[in-house]
C-alpha cells in the first residue's frame, strides 16, 4: 500500500490525521517497510481491546501517546524550517580609521603557553609558562 493510500485511509477511518512525514519517519527507522502493511501499522497506532480495534463515534481510535509523536512530524513545520534555512544574511564590516596622534601599543601575543602538571593522585593542574 502506498503512503498516499494509507494517509487517505486514516483520514476516512480514524479520528486523527496522519502526516506524510510521520509515515516516512516510520519507514526510515524500520518500524514499517516501504510497502506498507496496513494491519501492522494499525497495531502500532490504533487502540485495541482484546482482538478488536476500539471504535469511537464510528471511527477507529488512535492511541493517546501516539498523537504527540504524530504532531511533531507536521508537514507544515518542515516547510517553514526550509524557508528559514534559505535566508541570506549580509554582514558588512566597517573599518574604523586609527587616530594618528595616539601611540600604537605593541601587539601582544594572543597565544599563551601552558603545561599540565600532576599534583598527586588523579589531579592535574594547568600552569602558565
C-alpha positions, 0 to 999 in steps of 0.5 A, spaced: 500 500 500 502 506 498 503 512 503 498 516 499 493 510 500 494 509 507 494 517 509 487 517 505 485 511 509 486 514 516 483 520 514 476 516 512 477 511 518 480 514 524 479 520 528 486 523 527 490 525 521 496 522 519 502 526 516 506 524 510 512 525 514 510 521 520 509 515 515 516 516 512 519 517 519 516 510 520 519 507 514 526 510 515 527 507 522 524 500 520 518 500 524 514 499 517 517 497 510 516 501 504 510 497 502 506 498 507 502 493 511 496 496 513 494 491 519 501 492 522 501 499 522 494 499 525 497 495 531 502 500 532 497 506 532 490 504 533 487 502 540 485 495 541 481 491 546 482 484 546 482 482 538 478 488 536 480 495 534 476 500 539 471 504 535 469 511 537 463 515 534 464 510 528 471 511 527 477 507 529 481 510 535 488 512 535 492 511 541 493 517 546 501 517 546 501 516 539 498 523 537 504 527 540 509 523 536 504 524 530 504 532 531 511 533 531 512 530 524 507 536 521 508 537 514 507 544 515 513 545 520 518 542 515 516 547 510 517 553 514 524 550 517 526 550 509 524 557 508 528 559 514 534 555 512 534 559 505 535 566 508 541 570 506 544 574 511 549 580 509 554 582 514 558 588 512 564 590 516 566 597 517 573 599 518 574 604 523 580 609 521 586 609 527 587 616 530 594 618 528 596 622 534 595 616 539 601 611 540 600 604 537 601 599 543 605 593 541 601 587 539 601 582 544 601 575 543 594 572 543 597 565 544 599 563 551 603 557 553 601 552 558 603 545 561 599 540 565 602 538 571 600 532 576 599 534 583 598 527 586 593 522 585 588 523 579 589 531 579 592 535 574 593 542 574 594 547 568 600 552 569 602 558 565 609 558 562 
